[in-house]
Amino acid sequence: MFGLSERSQQYLSRVQAFMKEHVYPLEAEILAEVTQTHGHGNWREWQVPEQIEALKAKAHEAGLWNLFLPDADLAAGLSTSEYAPLAEEMGRSIIAPEIFNCNAPDTGNMEVLYHFGTEAQKDTWLKPLLRGEIRSVFGMTEPQVASSDATNMETRIVADGDEVVITGRKWWSTGLGHPNAKVAIVMGLTDPDADRHQRHSMVLVPLDAPGVTIERMLSVFGDYDAPYGHGEVSFDNVRVPKSNVIGKLGAGFAIAQGRLGPGRIHHCMRALGAAERSLELMITRGMSRVAFGQPLLKLGDNGTRVAKHRMAIDQARLYTMYTANVIDSAGVRAAASEIAGIKAVVPTVLQNVVDDAMQIHGGGGLSHDYILTGFYAMARALRLADGPDEVHQATVLRQELKKYRQDKS
């Protein structure tokens, strides 16, 4: 692959071999089990399939564990651009990221604790997360406000002596239904009178703390994404020690910028892995099925669509890899335009190729007999979960216009 270091290429080959030998052969069985036994919103009954736990142990033993973390002692020490192709390979299967302990939102939460957490916070939460013993949640989006503008958050995080008090409601909190979810990083409003990007804080909230209530799981197109779930949770005067604040009060947005940079590369590369798998399924189906005396790919403009998807995926990958290199060389702030750009481009590329792959599969493409419905839900959700397309486009425009103002000054 273009631009990969020798170390990245070696890890990629190992991940590909692991996927081929261990993940793909069990994928259909695991997904069928989850659909049949967990296809409802009662998250209290959700369990992680035994096969997943066994595969996690194998991945750990194989040294394919926590590859996202840029630390040579705790992980492989890969840079953002070195890890990116590994994320793409994992994205080819819905079940793969957890198997390698590289699934959202845990990777982002672990990065927050790694970069901004105290030693006590790392001992209590980061180390168990790195071992894969627990899962975590990130609470940012709220049902009462337009979350496309994150400064609208109304959940309060207020200091009270040696404690902070959390009051409010979050939804679309990914991973909330997982049976091993133990802690949430919650972002909320601390000082309404401060600068708009210094008003908010992040705090670690154990999910068993008094006042924390998981209200429900939310479905995407009728699918609850068990055993992870995207849920709604309320905080009713929840008290935690002030030592649970990450960084300091008012530093929430600064921390979020660090969290959301590399994490967006991970999301986009996983989406590109799903796009590659979808294109493969589309081609295989289109060449093997015959209608009106011809393979499906020779009917209408199906063949042209394949070519267009090939070009779009390759372009999106180059855009994402370029963004990863900017992050590695100049930091997240320098990549503001590129990060926004890939968040707008990549999910749409995935959505388009999955839509055509579903069309080629006919009625089967709408069912859980194929992985396409999961990929489609992923694509459509990403166009909102990482912020709506329109916000990203506005960011790209703002960054672009800055260049002209600087040229004239």
Beta strands, then each sheet from edge to edge (+ up, - down):
strand 1: 135-139
strand 2: 156-160
strand 3: 163-174
strand 4: 181-189
strand 5: 200-206
strand 6: 212-218
strand 7: 230-241
strand 8: 290-291
strand 9: 294-295
sheet 1: 1+ 4+ 5-
sheet 2: 2+ 3- 7+ 6-
sheet 3: 8+ 9-
end
